[in-house]
Amino acid sequence: MGGWKLEVFKMGVYMAFPVSLFYYFNQPEFFEEWMMSKRSQFFPPKDPTVDEQLKAVIEELERRQEDKWKAMKKAQ
C-alpha cells in the first residue's frame, strides 16, 4: 500500500509524539508555574487565629482525657 516511506513516517510520528510531549511538559518554567498555583490552591497560607483555636481544642480534649483517667483511678 504505502510502502516503506509510509512506515518510516508512522514510526517517526510514533516516536516524536511522546518525546515532544515529554519535552514540552517537563520544562521548568511550565512546571514551576503549574506547581506554585496548585500548591497555593491546596495549601493556603496559615492563619494564626486558626492555629490558636486548634491548640485550644487540643488542650481541651487532653484535659478531658486526663479527667477521665483520674476518675477511673479513683473508682478503683
mmCIF file as gemmi writes it, N, C-alpha and C atoms, coordinates in Angstrom:
data_model
loop_
_atom_site.group_PDB
_atom_site.id
_atom_site.type_symbol
_atom_site.label_atom_id
_atom_site.label_alt_id
_atom_site.label_comp_id
_atom_site.label_asym_id
_atom_site.label_entity_id
_atom_site.label_seq_id
_atom_site.pdbx_PDB_ins_code
_atom_site.Cartn_x
_atom_site.Cartn_y
_atom_site.Cartn_z
_atom_site.occupancy
_atom_site.B_iso_or_equiv
_atom_site.pdbx_formal_charge
_atom_site.auth_seq_id
_atom_site.auth_asym_id
_atom_site.pdbx_PDB_model_num
ATOM 1 N N . MET Axp A 1 ? 0.818 -1.19 0 1 0 ? 1 A 1
ATOM 2 C CA . MET Axp A 1 ? 0 0 0 1 0 ? 1 A 1
ATOM 3 C C . MET Axp A 1 ? 0.864 1.257 0 1 0 ? 1 A 1
ATOM 4 N N . GLY Axp A 2 ? 1.38 1.61 1.197 1 0 ? 2 A 1
ATOM 5 C CA . GLY Axp A 2 ? 2.144 2.838 1.275 1 0 ? 2 A 1
ATOM 6 C C . GLY Axp A 2 ? 3.635 2.613 1.126 1 0 ? 2 A 1
ATOM 7 N N . GLY Axp A 3 ? 4.034 1.417 1.371 1 0 ? 3 A 1
ATOM 8 C CA . GLY Axp A 3 ? 5.446 1.111 1.229 1 0 ? 3 A 1
ATOM 9 C C . GLY Axp A 3 ? 6.259 1.504 2.441 1 0 ? 3 A 1
ATOM 10 N N . TRP Axp A 4 ? 7.552 1.461 2.278 1 0 ? 4 A 1
ATOM 11 C CA . TRP Axp A 4 ? 8.456 1.708 3.385 1 0 ? 4 A 1
ATOM 12 C C . TRP Axp A 4 ? 8.461 3.165 3.814 1 0 ? 4 A 1
ATOM 13 N N . LYS Axp A 5 ? 8.134 4.096 2.896 1 0 ? 5 A 1
ATOM 14 C CA . LYS Axp A 5 ? 8.122 5.517 3.249 1 0 ? 5 A 1
ATOM 15 C C . LYS Axp A 5 ? 7.006 5.815 4.257 1 0 ? 5 A 1
ATOM 16 N N . LEU Axp A 6 ? 5.837 5.204 4.036 1 0 ? 6 A 1
ATOM 17 C CA . LEU Axp A 6 ? 4.738 5.389 4.98 1 0 ? 6 A 1
ATOM 18 C C . LEU Axp A 6 ? 5.1 4.803 6.348 1 0 ? 6 A 1
ATOM 19 N N . GLU Axp A 7 ? 5.728 3.66 6.366 1 0 ? 7 A 1
ATOM 20 C CA . GLU Axp A 7 ? 6.13 3.031 7.617 1 0 ? 7 A 1
ATOM 21 C C . GLU Axp A 7 ? 7.157 3.873 8.36 1 0 ? 7 A 1
ATOM 22 N N . VAL Axp A 8 ? 8.085 4.461 7.644 1 0 ? 8 A 1
ATOM 23 C CA . VAL Axp A 8 ? 9.084 5.335 8.268 1 0 ? 8 A 1
ATOM 24 C C . VAL Axp A 8 ? 8.403 6.572 8.839 1 0 ? 8 A 1
ATOM 25 N N . PHE Axp A 9 ? 7.444 7.125 8.109 1 0 ? 9 A 1
ATOM 26 C CA . PHE Axp A 9 ? 6.708 8.3 8.599 1 0 ? 9 A 1
ATOM 27 C C . PHE Axp A 9 ? 5.92 7.942 9.865 1 0 ? 9 A 1
ATOM 28 N N . LYS Axp A 10 ? 5.207 6.812 9.851 1 0 ? 10 A 1
ATOM 29 C CA . LYS Axp A 10 ? 4.436 6.4 11.021 1 0 ? 10 A 1
ATOM 30 C C . LYS Axp A 10 ? 5.35 6.166 12.221 1 0 ? 10 A 1
ATOM 31 N N . MET Axp A 11 ? 6.475 5.527 12.002 1 0 ? 11 A 1
ATOM 32 C CA . MET Axp A 11 ? 7.408 5.285 13.099 1 0 ? 11 A 1
ATOM 33 C C . MET Axp A 11 ? 7.941 6.608 13.642 1 0 ? 11 A 1
ATOM 34 N N . GLY Axp A 12 ? 8.202 7.557 12.762 1 0 ? 12 A 1
ATOM 35 C CA . GLY Axp A 12 ? 8.656 8.877 13.202 1 0 ? 12 A 1
ATOM 36 C C . GLY Axp A 12 ? 7.608 9.583 14.039 1 0 ? 12 A 1
ATOM 37 N N . VAL Axp A 13 ? 6.337 9.491 13.634 1 0 ? 13 A 1
ATOM 38 C CA . VAL Axp A 13 ? 5.248 10.103 14.409 1 0 ? 13 A 1
ATOM 39 C C . VAL Axp A 13 ? 5.103 9.387 15.751 1 0 ? 13 A 1
ATOM 40 N N . TYR Axp A 14 ? 5.142 8.055 15.745 1 0 ? 14 A 1
ATOM 41 C CA . TYR Axp A 14 ? 5.009 7.293 16.987 1 0 ? 14 A 1
ATOM 42 C C . TYR Axp A 14 ? 6.112 7.631 17.976 1 0 ? 14 A 1
ATOM 43 N N . MET Axp A 15 ? 7.284 7.931 17.486 1 0 ? 15 A 1
ATOM 44 C CA . MET Axp A 15 ? 8.397 8.255 18.378 1 0 ? 15 A 1
ATOM 45 C C . MET Axp A 15 ? 8.439 9.732 18.729 1 0 ? 15 A 1
ATOM 46 N N . ALA Axp A 16 ? 8.088 10.593 17.781 1 0 ? 16 A 1
ATOM 47 C CA . ALA Axp A 16 ? 8.2 12.035 18.016 1 0 ? 16 A 1
ATOM 48 C C . ALA Axp A 16 ? 7.097 12.551 18.937 1 0 ? 16 A 1
ATOM 49 N N . PHE Axp A 17 ? 5.906 11.994 18.855 1 0 ? 17 A 1
ATOM 50 C CA . PHE Axp A 17 ? 4.795 12.495 19.657 1 0 ? 17 A 1
ATOM 51 C C . PHE Axp A 17 ? 5.071 12.396 21.158 1 0 ? 17 A 1
ATOM 52 N N . PRO Axp A 18 ? 5.399 11.237 21.714 1 0 ? 18 A 1
ATOM 53 C CA . PRO Axp A 18 ? 5.666 11.192 23.163 1 0 ? 18 A 1
ATOM 54 C C . PRO Axp A 18 ? 6.915 11.964 23.568 1 0 ? 18 A 1
ATOM 55 N N . VAL Axp A 19 ? 7.918 11.966 22.712 1 0 ? 19 A 1
ATOM 56 C CA . VAL Axp A 19 ? 9.141 12.702 23.044 1 0 ? 19 A 1
ATOM 57 C C . VAL Axp A 19 ? 8.862 14.198 23.086 1 0 ? 19 A 1
ATOM 58 N N . SER Axp A 20 ? 8.079 14.697 22.128 1 0 ? 20 A 1
ATOM 59 C CA . SER Axp A 20 ? 7.768 16.13 22.12 1 0 ? 20 A 1
ATOM 60 C C . SER Axp A 20 ? 6.893 16.502 23.314 1 0 ? 20 A 1
ATOM 61 N N . LEU Axp A 21 ? 5.935 15.66 23.682 1 0 ? 21 A 1
ATOM 62 C CA . LEU Axp A 21 ? 5.126 15.937 24.87 1 0 ? 21 A 1
ATOM 63 C C . LEU Axp A 21 ? 5.981 15.92 26.139 1 0 ? 21 A 1
ATOM 64 N N . PHE Axp A 22 ? 6.878 14.971 26.227 1 0 ? 22 A 1
ATOM 65 C CA . PHE Axp A 22 ? 7.782 14.912 27.37 1 0 ? 22 A 1
ATOM 66 C C . PHE Axp A 22 ? 8.615 16.181 27.452 1 0 ? 22 A 1
ATOM 67 N N . TYR Axp A 23 ? 9.129 16.623 26.329 1 0 ? 23 A 1
ATOM 68 C CA . TYR Axp A 23 ? 9.944 17.838 26.3 1 0 ? 23 A 1
ATOM 69 C C . TYR Axp A 23 ? 9.129 19.054 26.72 1 0 ? 23 A 1
ATOM 70 N N . TYR Axp A 24 ? 7.91 19.19 26.188 1 0 ? 24 A 1
ATOM 71 C CA . TYR Axp A 24 ? 7.091 20.362 26.49 1 0 ? 24 A 1
ATOM 72 C C . TYR Axp A 24 ? 6.676 20.397 27.957 1 0 ? 24 A 1
ATOM 73 N N . PHE Axp A 25 ? 6.181 19.297 28.465 1 0 ? 25 A 1
ATOM 74 C CA . PHE Axp A 25 ? 5.636 19.294 29.821 1 0 ? 25 A 1
ATOM 75 C C . PHE Axp A 25 ? 6.695 19.193 30.907 1 0 ? 25 A 1
ATOM 76 N N . ASN Axp A 26 ? 7.931 18.966 30.568 1 0 ? 26 A 1
ATOM 77 C CA . ASN Axp A 26 ? 8.99 18.911 31.573 1 0 ? 26 A 1
ATOM 78 C C . ASN Axp A 26 ? 9.894 20.13 31.542 1 0 ? 26 A 1
ATOM 79 N N . GLN Axp A 27 ? 9.392 21.211 30.992 1 0 ? 27 A 1
ATOM 80 C CA . GLN Axp A 27 ? 10.133 22.471 31.046 1 0 ? 27 A 1
ATOM 81 C C . GLN Axp A 27 ? 10 23.049 32.453 1 0 ? 27 A 1
ATOM 82 N N . PRO Axp A 28 ? 11.077 23.524 33.052 1 0 ? 28 A 1
ATOM 83 C CA . PRO Axp A 28 ? 10.997 24.041 34.426 1 0 ? 28 A 1
ATOM 84 C C . PRO Axp A 28 ? 10.019 25.207 34.578 1 0 ? 28 A 1
ATOM 85 N N . GLU Axp A 29 ? 9.943 26.085 33.587 1 0 ? 29 A 1
ATOM 86 C CA . GLU Axp A 29 ? 9.046 27.233 33.698 1 0 ? 29 A 1
ATOM 87 C C . GLU Axp A 29 ? 7.594 26.768 33.757 1 0 ? 29 A 1
ATOM 88 N N . PHE Axp A 30 ? 7.238 25.845 32.896 1 0 ? 30 A 1
ATOM 89 C CA . PHE Axp A 30 ? 5.869 25.324 32.876 1 0 ? 30 A 1
ATOM 90 C C . PHE Axp A 30 ? 5.553 24.623 34.19 1 0 ? 30 A 1
ATOM 91 N N . PHE Axp A 31 ? 6.448 23.785 34.64 1 0 ? 31 A 1
ATOM 92 C CA . PHE Axp A 31 ? 6.223 23.016 35.857 1 0 ? 31 A 1
ATOM 93 C C . PHE Axp A 31 ? 6.15 23.922 37.079 1 0 ? 31 A 1
ATOM 94 N N . GLU Axp A 32 ? 7.04 24.9 37.156 1 0 ? 32 A 1
ATOM 95 C CA . GLU Axp A 32 ? 7.063 25.778 38.328 1 0 ? 32 A 1
ATOM 96 C C . GLU Axp A 32 ? 5.782 26.587 38.432 1 0 ? 32 A 1
ATOM 97 N N . GLU Axp A 33 ? 5.324 27.131 37.319 1 0 ? 33 A 1
ATOM 98 C CA . GLU Axp A 33 ? 4.089 27.922 37.329 1 0 ? 33 A 1
ATOM 99 C C . GLU Axp A 33 ? 2.9 27.05 37.744 1 0 ? 33 A 1
ATOM 100 N N . TRP Axp A 34 ? 2.811 25.864 37.174 1 0 ? 34 A 1
ATOM 101 C CA . TRP Axp A 34 ? 1.703 24.966 37.49 1 0 ? 34 A 1
ATOM 102 C C . TRP Axp A 34 ? 1.778 24.507 38.941 1 0 ? 34 A 1
ATOM 103 N N . MET Axp A 35 ? 2.977 24.17 39.388 1 0 ? 35 A 1
ATOM 104 C CA . MET Axp A 35 ? 3.147 23.656 40.748 1 0 ? 35 A 1
ATOM 105 C C . MET Axp A 35 ? 2.834 24.72 41.79 1 0 ? 35 A 1
ATOM 106 N N . MET Axp A 36 ? 3.267 25.932 41.569 1 0 ? 36 A 1
ATOM 107 C CA . MET Axp A 36 ? 3.002 27.001 42.535 1 0 ? 36 A 1
ATOM 108 C C . MET Axp A 36 ? 1.505 27.311 42.617 1 0 ? 36 A 1
ATOM 109 N N . SER Axp A 37 ? 0.811 27.28 41.488 1 0 ? 37 A 1
ATOM 110 C CA . SER Axp A 37 ? -0.635 27.547 41.525 1 0 ? 37 A 1
ATOM 111 C C . SER Axp A 37 ? -1.366 26.431 42.267 1 0 ? 37 A 1
ATOM 112 N N . LYS Axp A 38 ? -0.979 25.185 42.045 1 0 ? 38 A 1
ATOM 113 C CA . LYS Axp A 38 ? -1.624 24.066 42.74 1 0 ? 38 A 1
ATOM 114 C C . LYS Axp A 38 ? -1.278 24.073 44.225 1 0 ? 38 A 1
ATOM 115 N N . ARG Axp A 39 ? -0.046 24.409 44.559 1 0 ? 39 A 1
ATOM 116 C CA . ARG Axp A 39 ? 0.365 24.44 45.962 1 0 ? 39 A 1
ATOM 117 C C . ARG Axp A 39 ? -0.428 25.498 46.726 1 0 ? 39 A 1
ATOM 118 N N . SER Axp A 40 ? -0.596 26.678 46.136 1 0 ? 40 A 1
ATOM 119 C CA . SER Axp A 40 ? -1.351 27.726 46.821 1 0 ? 40 A 1
ATOM 120 C C . SER Axp A 40 ? -2.83 27.377 46.903 1 0 ? 40 A 1
ATOM 121 N N . GLN Axp A 41 ? -3.315 26.577 45.962 1 0 ? 41 A 1
ATOM 122 C CA . GLN Axp A 41 ? -4.708 26.161 45.987 1 0 ? 41 A 1
ATOM 123 C C . GLN Axp A 41 ? -4.948 25.121 47.084 1 0 ? 41 A 1
ATOM 124 N N . PHE Axp A 42 ? -4.067 24.138 47.225 1 0 ? 42 A 1
ATOM 125 C CA . PHE Axp A 42 ? -4.264 23.07 48.199 1 0 ? 42 A 1
ATOM 126 C C . PHE Axp A 42 ? -3.777 23.431 49.598 1 0 ? 42 A 1
ATOM 127 N N . PHE Axp A 43 ? -2.759 24.252 49.702 1 0 ? 43 A 1
ATOM 128 C CA . PHE Axp A 43 ? -2.191 24.629 50.992 1 0 ? 43 A 1
ATOM 129 C C . PHE Axp A 43 ? -2.183 26.148 51.127 1 0 ? 43 A 1
ATOM 130 N N . PRO Axp A 44 ? -3.325 26.739 51.496 1 0 ? 44 A 1
ATOM 131 C CA . PRO Axp A 44 ? -3.354 28.198 51.643 1 0 ? 44 A 1
ATOM 132 C C . PRO Axp A 44 ? -2.461 28.641 52.797 1 0 ? 44 A 1
ATOM 133 N N . PRO Axp A 45 ? -2.09 29.923 52.818 1 0 ? 45 A 1
ATOM 134 C CA . PRO Axp A 45 ? -1.232 30.413 53.907 1 0 ? 45 A 1
ATOM 135 C C . PRO Axp A 45 ? -1.9 30.208 55.267 1 0 ? 45 A 1
ATOM 136 N N . LYS Axp A 46 ? -1.072 29.954 56.277 1 0 ? 46 A 1
ATOM 137 C CA . LYS Axp A 46 ? -1.607 29.687 57.614 1 0 ? 46 A 1
ATOM 138 C C . LYS Axp A 46 ? -2.197 30.95 58.224 1 0 ? 46 A 1
ATOM 139 N N . ASP Axp A 47 ? -3.281 30.735 58.96 1 0 ? 47 A 1
ATOM 140 C CA . ASP Axp A 47 ? -3.952 31.818 59.664 1 0 ? 47 A 1
ATOM 141 C C . ASP Axp A 47 ? -3.674 31.632 61.155 1 0 ? 47 A 1
ATOM 142 N N . PRO Axp A 48 ? -3.067 32.62 61.812 1 0 ? 48 A 1
ATOM 143 C CA . PRO Axp A 48 ? -2.709 32.454 63.233 1 0 ? 48 A 1
ATOM 144 C C . PRO Axp A 48 ? -3.919 32.199 64.129 1 0 ? 48 A 1
ATOM 145 N N . THR Axp A 49 ? -5.068 32.781 63.812 1 0 ? 49 A 1
ATOM 146 C CA . THR Axp A 49 ? -6.244 32.569 64.665 1 0 ? 49 A 1
ATOM 147 C C . THR Axp A 49 ? -6.709 31.117 64.596 1 0 ? 49 A 1
ATOM 148 N N . VAL Axp A 50 ? -6.609 30.517 63.433 1 0 ? 50 A 1
ATOM 149 C CA . VAL Axp A 50 ? -6.999 29.113 63.297 1 0 ? 50 A 1
ATOM 150 C C . VAL Axp A 50 ? -6.049 28.235 64.102 1 0 ? 50 A 1
ATOM 151 N N . ASP Axp A 51 ? -4.763 28.552 64.078 1 0 ? 51 A 1
ATOM 152 C CA . ASP Axp A 51 ? -3.799 27.778 64.857 1 0 ? 51 A 1
ATOM 153 C C . ASP Axp A 51 ? -4.092 27.873 66.353 1 0 ? 51 A 1
ATOM 154 N N . GLU Axp A 52 ? -4.438 29.063 66.813 1 0 ? 52 A 1
ATOM 155 C CA . GLU Axp A 52 ? -4.755 29.242 68.23 1 0 ? 52 A 1
ATOM 156 C C . GLU Axp A 52 ? -6.01 28.455 68.61 1 0 ? 52 A 1
ATOM 157 N N . GLN Axp A 53 ? -7.033 28.497 67.755 1 0 ? 53 A 1
ATOM 158 C CA . GLN Axp A 53 ? -8.255 27.752 68.036 1 0 ? 53 A 1
ATOM 159 C C . GLN Axp A 53 ? -7.982 26.257 68.06 1 0 ? 53 A 1
ATOM 160 N N . LEU Axp A 54 ? -7.17 25.789 67.146 1 0 ? 54 A 1
ATOM 161 C CA . LEU Axp A 54 ? -6.83 24.367 67.101 1 0 ? 54 A 1
ATOM 162 C C . LEU Axp A 54 ? -6.087 23.943 68.357 1 0 ? 54 A 1
ATOM 163 N N . LYS Axp A 55 ? -5.137 24.762 68.805 1 0 ? 55 A 1
ATOM 164 C CA . LYS Axp A 55 ? -4.409 24.445 70.027 1 0 ? 55 A 1
ATOM 165 C C . LYS Axp A 55 ? -5.343 24.413 71.235 1 0 ? 55 A 1
ATOM 166 N N . ALA Axp A 56 ? -6.309 25.335 71.281 1 0 ? 56 A 1
ATOM 167 C CA . ALA Axp A 56 ? -7.263 25.365 72.389 1 0 ? 56 A 1
ATOM 168 C C . ALA Axp A 56 ? -8.124 24.1 72.399 1 0 ? 56 A 1
ATOM 169 N N . VAL Axp A 57 ? -8.56 23.662 71.253 1 0 ? 57 A 1
ATOM 170 C CA . VAL Axp A 57 ? -9.38 22.448 71.174 1 0 ? 57 A 1
ATOM 171 C C . VAL Axp A 57 ? -8.562 21.233 71.598 1 0 ? 57 A 1
ATOM 172 N N . ILE Axp A 58 ? -7.323 21.163 71.162 1 0 ? 58 A 1
ATOM 173 C CA . ILE Axp A 58 ? -6.463 20.032 71.535 1 0 ? 58 A 1
ATOM 174 C C . ILE Axp A 58 ? -6.242 20.012 73.043 1 0 ? 58 A 1
ATOM 175 N N . GLU Axp A 59 ? -5.976 21.162 73.633 1 0 ? 59 A 1
ATOM 176 C CA . GLU Axp A 59 ? -5.769 21.227 75.077 1 0 ? 59 A 1
ATOM 177 C C . GLU Axp A 59 ? -7.03 20.805 75.824 1 0 ? 59 A 1
ATOM 178 N N . GLU Axp A 60 ? -8.201 21.217 75.339 1 0 ? 60 A 1
ATOM 179 C CA . GLU Axp A 60 ? -9.458 20.84 75.973 1 0 ? 60 A 1
ATOM 180 C C . GLU Axp A 60 ? -9.668 19.321 75.908 1 0 ? 60 A 1
ATOM 181 N N . LEU Axp A 61 ? -9.387 18.733 74.758 1 0 ? 61 A 1
ATOM 182 C CA . LEU Axp A 61 ? -9.534 17.283 74.632 1 0 ? 61 A 1
ATOM 183 C C . LEU Axp A 61 ? -8.55 16.541 75.529 1 0 ? 61 A 1
ATOM 184 N N . GLU Axp A 62 ? -7.33 17.027 75.623 1 0 ? 62 A 1
ATOM 185 C CA . GLU Axp A 62 ? -6.345 16.398 76.509 1 0 ? 62 A 1
ATOM 186 C C . GLU Axp A 62 ? -6.779 16.51 77.963 1 0 ? 62 A 1
ATOM 187 N N . ARG Axp A 63 ? -7.34 17.663 78.338 1 0 ? 63 A 1
ATOM 188 C CA . ARG Axp A 63 ? -7.799 17.847 79.709 1 0 ? 63 A 1
ATOM 189 C C . ARG Axp A 63 ? -8.948 16.897 80.018 1 0 ? 63 A 1
ATOM 190 N N . ARG Axp A 64 ? -9.885 16.732 79.083 1 0 ? 64 A 1
ATOM 191 C CA . ARG Axp A 64 ? -10.996 15.802 79.296 1 0 ? 64 A 1
ATOM 192 C C . ARG Axp A 64 ? -10.487 14.367 79.439 1 0 ? 64 A 1
ATOM 193 N N . GLN Axp A 65 ? -9.547 13.985 78.608 1 0 ? 65 A 1
ATOM 194 C CA . GLN Axp A 65 ? -8.999 12.631 78.675 1 0 ? 65 A 1
ATOM 195 C C . GLN Axp A 65 ? -8.3 12.4 80.02 1 0 ? 65 A 1
ATOM 196 N N . GLU Axp A 66 ? -7.566 13.416 80.461 1 0 ? 66 A 1
ATOM 197 C CA . GLU Axp A 66 ? -6.878 13.295 81.748 1 0 ? 66 A 1
ATOM 198 C C . GLU Axp A 66 ? -7.882 13.18 82.891 1 0 ? 66 A 1
ATOM 199 N N . ASP Axp A 67 ? -8.967 13.951 82.818 1 0 ? 67 A 1
ATOM 200 C CA . ASP Axp A 67 ? -10.009 13.861 83.846 1 0 ? 67 A 1
ATOM 201 C C . ASP Axp A 67 ? -10.657 12.478 83.862 1 0 ? 67 A 1
ATOM 202 N N . LYS Axp A 68 ? -10.851 11.883 82.691 1 0 ? 68 A 1
ATOM 203 C CA . LYS Axp A 68 ? -11.409 10.528 82.622 1 0 ? 68 A 1
ATOM 204 C C . LYS Axp A 68 ? -10.471 9.529 83.306 1 0 ? 68 A 1
ATOM 205 N N . TRP Axp A 69 ? -9.183 9.642 83.048 1 0 ? 69 A 1
ATOM 206 C CA . TRP Axp A 69 ? -8.215 8.719 83.652 1 0 ? 69 A 1
ATOM 207 C C . TRP Axp A 69 ? -8.194 8.883 85.171 1 0 ? 69 A 1
ATOM 208 N N . LYS Axp A 70 ? -8.247 10.125 85.626 1 0 ? 70 A 1
ATOM 209 C CA . LYS Axp A 70 ? -8.257 10.366 87.07 1 0 ? 70 A 1
ATOM 210 C C . LYS Axp A 70 ? -9.503 9.766 87.71 1 0 ? 70 A 1
ATOM 211 N N . ALA Axp A 71 ? -10.648 9.918 87.032 1 0 ? 71 A 1
ATOM 212 C CA . ALA Axp A 71 ? -11.905 9.375 87.568 1 0 ? 71 A 1
ATOM 213 C C . ALA Axp A 71 ? -11.846 7.859 87.595 1 0 ? 71 A 1
ATOM 214 N N . MET Axp A 72 ? -11.236 7.242 86.569 1 0 ? 72 A 1
ATOM 215 C CA . MET Axp A 72 ? -11.132 5.785 86.542 1 0 ? 72 A 1
ATOM 216 C C . MET Axp A 72 ? -10.214 5.289 87.659 1 0 ? 72 A 1
ATOM 217 N N . LYS Axp A 73 ? -9.146 6.009 87.942 1 0 ? 73 A 1
ATOM 218 C CA . LYS Axp A 73 ? -8.216 5.605 89.012 1 0 ? 73 A 1
ATOM 219 C C . LYS Axp A 73 ? -8.888 5.714 90.383 1 0 ? 73 A 1
ATOM 220 N N . LYS Axp A 74 ? -9.692 6.77 90.569 1 0 ? 74 A 1
ATOM 221 C CA . LYS Axp A 74 ? -10.39 6.945 91.841 1 0 ? 74 A 1
ATOM 222 C C . LYS Axp A 74 ? -11.431 5.852 92.045 1 0 ? 74 A 1
ATOM 223 N N . ALA Axp A 75 ? -12.053 5.41 90.951 1 0 ? 75 A 1
ATOM 224 C CA . ALA Axp A 75 ? -13.089 4.373 91.04 1 0 ? 75 A 1
ATOM 225 C C . ALA Axp A 75 ? -12.498 3.036 91.442 1 0 ? 75 A 1
ATOM 226 N N . GLN Axp A 76 ? -11.247 2.785 91.182 1 0 ? 76 A 1
ATOM 227 C CA . GLN Axp A 76 ? -10.617 1.509 91.515 1 0 ? 76 A 1
ATOM 228 C C . GLN Axp A 76 ? -10.252 1.51 92.929 1 0 ? 76 A 1
